[in-house]
Amino acid sequence: MTHKSIEWNSVEREATELLSRYLQINTTNPPGNETEGAKFLKEILEKEKIYCDIYESSPGRGNLISKFTGRNTIPEIILLHHIDVVPAEEKKWSRPPFSGQVIDGEIWGRGAVDCKSLGIMELMAFILLKRSGLFPEKHIVFAATADEEAGGKWGVPWLMENYPDKLKTRFVINEGVGLGLNTETGNFCFCQVAEKGVCWIRIHFEGKPGHGSQPHDNNCVVDMARAIDALASHRFKVCITGPVKHFICMLASEQNFMPEEEFLGLTDQNLSSNVLEKIPEKKLSQILSAMLKNTAVPTVTCSGSKTNVIPGECYCEVDCIILPGSTSEELLEIINEVLTDRGCRNFSIEINGQSLASESPVDTPLYNALEKGFRKNDPRAKVIPYMSTGATDSRFFREKGIPAYGVQMISSVESAEGIHGHNEHISSEHIITGIKILHDTIKEFCT
């Protein structure tokens, strides 16, 4: 069977149906329940007579590994995605978040973008090689893992520690924290080759407990409110890192928002804010802004248990994302200063989780194959390496010197809106395009 003989309309229908079913499996993390998703994928692979197994890091926290054996002994590439998804506020969705409904070519559900759709694209590209009778020269591994949305502890790191041979590889294709851009000169697909570091913190506040009817000036909830407002209004300094400067310079000559030289003002600390304001694509402007500086966003609060009781303690959690070259210690010093200047008292800061920024080279055979795969399916496609503002499981591989590339198969700023948002959905057109790109990339690279 050749590439042209594949019945792509049939593949699109099959992939759409599989994604719909996959989205109906509630793998919200916490608690995860990834084993149910892994069993679903295992059933599909076994029907294709492709070996796979499930490894549970703890009850219900399943990780699936499947291997397409090639002539060489060492796996060359891992097709990676995570099974877990973030919680969904069902009342704010126009369709049930775990319905997997297919309406007018759009598949709806939590995980449709992040990142069960990538899992189905990788799965179908993986299966099509087998159906085509192709025998790869290089091992290909399909991996579906747990716990990415909560830091990854029970997924990739656990596998690396307990089953190191299962994730041996030279390259990884993973989620890209999707983003792209269509302009008059081309369709720009942003390939994630780097990502910022993570530093999750919890800020504890202590005060004087008492009756709500007798207010006083040592209310820890008020101090926490001051802290949240201080962090929300603080603007970190712009810092131009290598990957971001490269990305901006490549995009500057192709975007049509403003003259190239003006767009390059993003790399100037004194001009970047004005340039960001002039970019009409507000989602792109928001992401570019986050690429240029450290961020600290309050996300969780916990205080009190009764309306008429002033609590003696409370806390808020803050999602801090840091640039390459920055450290957690430097960030905590800045936050401590910001809160103190705002008049916050009796607080302490602890780190709940952290990871380093990471980067992969672009002068590799797999990156070249990805570029060819995109161009083959869209002559206007242009792949640009970029640094994502969120963390992925790619960092665990990069820490071991293994290049990892995150992909978003259709160039679109709007696609990023669905990540962790309400009404997450994806088109079947997007799915089939992704399958074709991955199929061509793997075929070019491994056979």
C-alpha positions as CSV (number, residue, x, y, z in Angstrom):
1,M,0.0,0.0,0.0
2,T,1.4,3.4,-1.0
3,H,0.7,6.8,0.5
4,K,-1.7,7.6,-2.3
5,S,-3.6,4.4,-1.9
6,I,-4.6,5.1,1.7
7,E,-8.3,5.9,1.9
8,W,-7.9,9.2,3.8
9,N,-11.7,9.8,4.0
10,S,-12.1,6.5,5.7
11,V,-9.1,7.3,8.0
12,E,-10.8,10.6,8.9
13,R,-14.0,8.9,9.9
14,E,-12.2,6.3,11.9
15,A,-10.0,8.9,13.7
16,T,-13.0,11.1,14.5
17,E,-14.9,8.1,16.0
18,L,-11.9,7.1,18.1
19,L,-11.3,10.6,19.4
20,S,-15.0,10.9,20.3
21,R,-14.8,7.7,22.3
22,Y,-11.5,8.7,23.9
23,L,-12.9,12.0,25.1
24,Q,-15.8,10.2,26.8
25,I,-13.4,8.6,29.2
26,N,-13.1,11.0,32.1
27,T,-9.4,11.2,33.0
28,T,-9.6,14.4,35.0
29,N,-6.5,14.9,37.1
30,P,-6.9,14.7,40.0
31,P,-7.5,11.8,40.4
32,G,-6.4,10.9,36.9
33,N,-8.0,7.5,36.1
34,E,-5.5,7.2,33.2
35,T,-5.7,3.3,33.3
36,E,-9.1,3.5,31.6
37,G,-7.7,5.6,28.8
38,A,-4.8,3.2,28.5
39,K,-7.1,0.2,28.2
40,F,-9.0,2.0,25.4
41,L,-5.8,2.5,23.4
42,K,-4.6,-1.0,24.2
43,E,-7.7,-2.5,22.8
44,I,-7.2,-0.6,19.5
45,L,-3.6,-1.6,19.2
46,E,-4.2,-5.3,19.9
47,K,-6.8,-5.4,17.1
48,E,-4.0,-4.3,14.8
49,K,-1.8,-7.0,16.3
50,I,0.6,-4.4,17.7
51,Y,2.2,-5.3,21.0
52,C,1.6,-3.0,23.9
53,D,1.5,-3.1,27.7
54,I,0.2,-1.0,30.6
55,Y,2.3,0.0,33.6
56,E,0.6,1.4,36.6
57,S,2.5,3.8,38.8
58,S,-0.2,3.5,41.4
59,P,-3.8,2.1,41.2
60,G,-5.6,3.7,38.3
61,R,-2.6,5.7,37.1
62,G,-1.8,3.7,33.9
63,N,0.9,4.4,31.3
64,L,0.8,2.6,28.0
65,I,3.9,1.7,25.9
66,S,3.8,0.1,22.5
67,K,6.7,-0.6,20.1
68,F,6.9,-1.0,16.4
69,T,10.1,-3.0,16.1
70,G,12.6,-2.0,13.5
71,R,15.9,-3.5,12.3
72,N,18.0,-1.4,14.7
73,T,18.1,-2.3,18.3
74,I,17.7,1.1,19.9
75,P,14.4,3.0,19.6
76,E,14.8,6.0,17.4
77,I,11.6,8.0,18.1
78,I,8.8,8.1,20.7
79,L,5.3,9.4,19.8
80,L,4.2,10.8,23.2
81,H,1.0,12.2,24.6
82,H,-0.6,12.3,28.0
83,I,-3.9,10.7,28.9
84,D,-4.9,13.0,31.8
85,V,-6.9,16.2,31.4
86,V,-7.5,19.2,33.6
87,P,-10.9,19.7,35.3
88,A,-13.8,21.1,33.4
89,E,-16.5,23.5,34.8
90,E,-19.4,21.7,33.2
91,K,-22.0,24.4,33.8
92,K,-19.9,26.8,31.7
93,W,-19.7,24.5,28.7
94,S,-22.3,24.7,25.9
95,R,-22.0,20.9,25.5
96,P,-21.1,18.3,28.2
97,P,-17.3,18.2,28.5
98,F,-17.1,14.4,28.4
99,S,-19.7,13.8,25.8
100,G,-17.3,13.5,22.8
101,Q,-20.1,15.0,20.6
102,V,-19.4,15.4,16.9
103,I,-21.2,18.3,15.5
104,D,-20.6,19.8,12.0
105,G,-17.2,18.2,11.8
106,E,-16.1,19.4,15.3
107,I,-15.3,17.0,18.1
108,W,-16.2,18.4,21.6
109,G,-14.8,17.5,24.9
110,R,-12.1,18.1,27.6
111,G,-8.8,17.0,26.0
112,A,-9.9,17.7,22.4
113,V,-6.9,20.0,22.1
114,D,-4.8,19.1,25.2
115,C,-4.0,16.5,24.2
116,K,-6.1,13.4,23.4
117,S,-6.3,14.6,19.8
118,L,-2.6,14.4,19.4
119,G,-2.8,10.9,20.9
120,I,-5.2,9.8,18.2
121,M,-3.2,11.4,15.5
122,E,0.0,9.6,16.7
123,L,-2.0,6.3,17.1
124,M,-3.4,6.4,13.6
125,A,0.0,7.4,12.0
126,F,1.5,4.5,14.0
127,I,-1.2,2.1,12.8
128,L,-1.1,3.2,9.2
129,L,2.6,2.2,8.9
130,K,1.6,-1.3,10.0
131,R,-1.4,-1.5,7.7
132,S,0.8,-0.3,4.8
133,G,3.1,-3.2,5.3
134,L,6.1,-0.9,5.9
135,F,8.9,-2.4,8.0
136,P,10.8,0.5,9.6
137,E,14.5,0.5,9.9
138,K,14.2,2.2,13.3
139,H,12.2,1.4,16.4
140,I,9.1,3.5,16.9
141,V,7.5,3.8,20.3
142,F,3.9,4.9,21.0
143,A,3.6,6.2,24.6
144,A,0.5,7.4,26.4
145,T,1.4,8.6,29.9
146,A,-0.2,9.7,33.2
147,D,-0.1,12.8,35.4
148,E,1.3,15.5,33.0
149,E,-1.3,18.0,34.1
150,A,-0.2,17.8,37.7
151,G,3.6,17.8,37.2
152,G,4.1,14.3,35.7
153,K,5.3,12.5,38.8
154,W,3.3,9.3,38.1
155,G,4.0,9.3,34.3
156,V,7.2,9.9,32.4
157,P,9.6,10.4,35.4
158,W,8.1,7.2,37.0
159,L,8.6,5.2,33.9
160,M,12.2,6.5,33.5
161,E,13.0,5.4,37.0
162,N,11.2,2.1,37.1
163,Y,11.3,1.0,33.4
164,P,14.2,3.0,31.9
165,D,14.4,0.7,28.8
166,K,10.9,1.5,27.8
167,L,11.6,5.2,27.2
168,K,15.0,4.8,25.6
169,T,15.1,6.9,22.4
170,R,17.0,9.4,20.3
171,F,14.0,11.7,19.7
172,V,10.5,12.6,20.9
173,I,7.5,14.1,19.3
174,N,5.1,15.5,21.9
175,E,2.4,18.1,22.4
176,G,3.3,21.6,21.4
177,V,1.0,23.8,23.5
178,G,-0.6,24.6,20.2
179,L,-0.1,27.8,18.3
180,G,0.3,28.9,14.7
181,L,-0.4,31.9,12.5
182,N,-1.8,32.4,9.0
183,T,-0.5,35.4,7.0
184,E,-0.4,36.5,3.4
185,T,3.0,34.9,2.9
186,G,2.4,31.6,4.5
187,N,0.9,29.3,7.2
188,F,3.3,29.4,10.1
189,C,3.4,26.3,12.3
190,F,5.2,26.9,15.6
191,C,7.2,23.8,16.6
192,Q,7.9,23.8,20.4
193,V,11.7,23.3,20.8
194,A,12.0,25.0,24.2
195,E,9.8,25.8,27.2
196,K,10.0,28.0,30.3
197,G,10.6,26.6,33.7
198,V,8.0,26.0,36.4
199,C,7.9,27.1,40.0
200,W,4.6,26.5,41.8
201,I,4.5,28.2,45.2
202,R,2.2,28.4,48.1
203,I,2.1,31.6,50.2
204,H,0.9,31.1,53.8
205,F,-0.5,34.0,55.8
206,E,-1.0,34.2,59.6
207,G,-3.2,36.6,61.5
208,K,-5.3,37.0,64.6
209,P,-8.4,34.9,64.7
210,G,-11.7,36.3,66.0
211,H,-15.4,37.0,65.5
212,G,-16.4,38.5,62.2
213,S,-18.5,41.1,64.0
214,Q,-15.4,42.6,65.6
215,P,-13.0,43.6,62.8
216,H,-9.3,44.3,63.5
217,D,-6.2,45.2,61.5
218,N,-4.5,41.8,61.6
219,N,-6.8,39.8,59.3
220,C,-4.8,37.3,57.3
221,V,-7.5,37.2,54.5
222,V,-7.0,40.9,54.0
223,D,-3.2,40.4,53.8
224,M,-3.8,37.6,51.2
225,A,-6.0,39.9,49.2
226,R,-3.3,42.6,49.2
227,A,-0.8,39.9,48.0
228,I,-3.0,38.7,45.2
229,D,-3.6,42.3,44.0
230,A,0.1,43.0,44.2
231,L,1.1,40.0,42.1
232,A,-1.6,40.7,39.6
233,S,-0.4,44.3,39.1
234,H,3.3,43.6,39.2
235,R,5.2,43.7,35.8
236,F,8.3,41.6,35.6
237,K,11.2,43.0,33.6
238,V,11.5,42.0,29.9
239,C,14.4,39.6,29.3
240,I,15.3,38.5,25.8
241,T,16.4,34.8,25.7
242,G,18.0,33.0,22.8
243,P,15.1,30.9,21.7
244,V,12.7,33.8,21.9
245,K,14.9,36.2,20.0
246,H,15.3,33.6,17.2
247,F,11.5,33.2,17.1
248,I,10.8,36.9,16.9
249,C,13.4,37.5,14.2
250,M,12.0,34.7,12.0
251,L,8.4,35.9,12.5
252,A,9.3,39.6,12.0
253,S,10.1,39.2,8.2
254,E,6.8,37.2,7.6
255,Q,4.1,38.8,9.8
256,N,1.9,41.6,8.3
257,F,0.9,43.4,11.5
258,M,3.5,46.2,11.1
259,P,6.9,46.9,9.4
260,E,9.6,44.3,10.1
261,E,11.8,46.8,12.0
262,E,9.0,47.9,14.2
263,F,8.1,44.3,15.0
264,L,11.7,43.7,16.0
265,G,11.2,46.2,18.7
266,L,9.9,43.2,20.8
267,T,13.5,42.4,21.4
268,D,14.1,45.9,23.0
269,Q,13.2,46.2,26.6
270,N,12.2,49.8,26.1
271,L,10.0,49.2,23.1
272,S,8.4,45.7,23.6
273,S,5.3,46.9,25.5
274,N,4.3,49.3,22.8
275,V,4.8,46.7,20.1
276,L,2.7,44.2,22.0
277,E,-0.2,46.7,22.2
278,K,-0.1,47.1,18.4
279,I,-0.5,43.4,17.6
280,P,-4.1,42.9,16.6
281,E,-4.1,39.2,17.4
282,K,-4.5,39.5,21.1
283,K,-3.9,35.9,21.9
284,L,-0.6,36.0,20.1
285,S,0.3,39.3,21.9
286,Q,-0.6,37.6,25.2
287,I,1.7,34.6,24.4
288,L,4.5,36.8,23.2
289,S,4.3,38.9,26.4
290,A,4.6,35.7,28.5
291,M,7.6,34.6,26.4
292,L,9.5,37.8,27.2
293,K,9.3,37.8,31.0
294,N,8.7,35.7,34.1
295,T,5.1,35.4,35.3
296,A,3.4,34.8,38.6
297,V,-0.3,34.2,38.5
298,P,-2.5,33.5,41.6
299,T,-4.7,30.5,40.9
300,V,-5.9,28.9,44.1
301,T,-7.0,30.4,47.5
302,C,-8.0,28.7,50.8
303,S,-9.2,30.7,53.8
304,G,-11.7,30.3,56.5
305,S,-14.6,27.8,57.1
306,K,-17.4,30.0,58.5
307,T,-18.7,33.4,57.5
308,N,-18.6,34.9,61.0
309,V,-15.1,33.7,61.9
310,I,-11.9,35.6,61.1
311,P,-9.4,32.7,60.4
312,G,-6.0,32.6,61.9
313,E,-4.4,31.4,58.7
314,C,-4.9,31.1,55.0
315,Y,-3.0,30.6,51.8
316,C,-2.9,31.2,48.1
317,E,-1.1,29.2,45.4
318,V,0.7,30.9,42.5
319,D,1.7,29.5,39.1
320,C,5.1,31.0,38.5
321,I,6.7,30.4,35.1
322,I,10.3,31.4,34.7
323,L,12.6,32.1,31.7
324,P,15.8,30.3,30.9
325,G,18.6,31.8,33.0
326,S,16.3,32.7,35.8
327,T,16.2,30.8,39.1
328,S,13.5,30.0,41.7
329,E,15.5,31.8,44.3
330,E,15.6,35.0,42.3
331,L,11.9,34.8,41.7
332,L,11.1,34.3,45.4
333,E,13.2,37.3,46.3
334,I,11.2,39.5,43.9
335,I,7.8,38.2,45.2
336,N,8.9,38.7,48.8
337,E,9.8,42.3,48.0
338,V,6.6,42.9,46.0
339,L,4.4,41.6,48.9
340,T,6.4,43.5,51.6
341,D,6.1,46.7,49.7
342,R,2.3,46.3,49.5
343,G,2.2,46.0,53.3
344,C,1.6,42.2,53.6
345,R,2.7,40.8,56.9
346,N,3.3,37.4,58.6
347,F,3.6,35.5,55.4
348,S,5.9,32.6,54.3
349,I,6.6,31.1,50.8
350,E,7.1,27.5,50.0
351,I,7.8,25.8,46.7
352,N,5.3,23.1,45.8
353,G,6.9,22.0,42.5
354,Q,9.5,23.2,40.1
355,S,11.3,22.3,36.8
356,L,14.0,23.9,34.8
357,A,13.6,25.5,31.4
358,S,14.6,23.3,28.6
359,E,15.6,23.5,24.9
360,S,16.2,21.2,21.9
361,P,18.4,21.8,18.9
362,V,16.8,22.3,15.5
363,D,19.7,21.0,13.3
364,T,18.6,17.3,13.6
365,P,17.2,14.7,11.2
366,L,13.8,14.6,12.9
367,Y,13.3,18.3,12.8
368,N,14.1,18.3,9.1
369,A,11.7,15.4,8.6
370,L,9.0,17.4,10.4
371,E,9.5,20.4,8.2
372,K,9.2,18.1,5.1
373,G,6.0,16.5,6.5
374,F,4.4,19.9,7.0
375,R,5.4,21.2,3.5
376,K,4.3,18.0,1.8
377,N,0.8,18.5,3.1
378,D,0.7,22.3,2.8
379,P,3.0,24.0,0.3
380,R,2.5,27.3,2.2
381,A,3.5,25.8,5.5
382,K,6.6,27.3,7.3
383,V,7.8,25.7,10.5
384,I,9.2,28.1,13.1
385,P,10.8,26.9,16.3
386,Y,9.5,28.6,19.4
387,M,9.5,28.5,23.2
388,S,6.2,27.6,24.9
389,T,5.1,29.4,28.0
390,G,3.8,26.2,29.6
391,A,5.6,23.1,30.7
392,T,5.2,19.7,29.1
393,D,6.7,16.2,29.6
394,S,9.3,17.1,26.9
395,R,11.4,18.6,29.7
396,F,12.1,15.2,31.2
397,F,13.7,14.0,28.0
398,R,15.6,17.2,27.3
399,E,17.1,16.9,30.8
400,K,18.7,13.6,29.6
401,G,19.9,15.2,26.4
402,I,17.1,13.8,24.2
403,P,15.7,16.3,21.7
404,A,11.9,16.7,22.0
405,Y,9.7,18.6,19.6
406,G,6.1,19.7,20.3
407,V,3.8,20.0,17.4
408,Q,0.5,21.7,16.6
409,M,-0.7,20.4,13.3
410,I,-2.7,23.4,12.0
411,S,-1.4,27.0,12.1
412,S,-3.9,28.9,14.2
413,V,-3.9,31.4,17.1
414,E,-7.4,30.4,18.0
415,S,-6.5,26.8,18.7
416,A,-4.6,27.9,21.8
417,E,-7.8,29.3,23.3
418,G,-9.1,25.8,23.9
419,I,-6.2,24.7,26.1
420,H,-7.6,24.5,29.7
421,G,-10.6,26.7,28.6
422,H,-14.3,26.1,28.3
423,N,-15.9,24.5,25.2
424,E,-12.7,22.7,24.1
425,H,-13.2,21.3,20.6
426,I,-11.2,20.4,17.5
427,S,-12.2,19.8,13.8
428,S,-11.9,16.5,12.0
429,E,-10.0,18.4,9.3
430,H,-7.4,19.2,11.9
431,I,-7.2,15.6,12.9
432,I,-6.7,14.2,9.4
433,T,-4.1,16.9,8.6
434,G,-2.2,15.9,11.7
435,I,-2.3,12.2,10.8
436,K,-1.0,12.9,7.3
437,I,1.9,15.1,8.6
438,L,2.9,12.6,11.3
439,H,2.6,9.6,8.8
440,D,4.8,11.4,6.3
441,T,7.3,12.5,9.0
442,I,7.7,9.0,10.4
443,K,7.8,7.4,7.0
444,E,10.6,9.8,6.0
445,F,12.5,9.4,9.2
446,C,12.1,5.7,10.0
447,T,11.7,3.7,6.8
